[in-house]
Amino acid sequence: MARLSTHVLDTAHGMPAANIVIDLHSHGRHIVTMETTYDGRTPDPLLSGDTIEPGIYELTFHAGDYFRARGVPLSDPPFLDLIVIRFAVADPHGTYHVPLLVSPYGYTTYRGS
């Protein structure tokens, strides 16, 4: 089964990032909006099925809203507000996991397992 998933870790506080909104887009269209749960993961995979359409995808993480809700003082505008990660799906039967490690002033991502 093919799938696309993510999770978010708040490296400034050393914990999963709960209640961060994530939008998924592909081929110029919005696919889904989800919010992370207490463990920093979405309640379901962003995509799952027999196959995933190959192509370019974008995950948009609403990091500024997340940090404001936590009471973190941010500049106006915040250094990082919307974090967009653009990546490619080549294998329609593949498993893609795109985690985000985030703080108010930096982030890291990679292809996870």
Secondary structure by P-SEA (a helix, b strand, c coil): cccccbbbbcccccccccbbbbbbbccccccbbbbbcccccccccccccccccccbbbbbbaaaaaaaaacccccccccccbbbbbbbbccccbbbbbbbbcccccccccccc
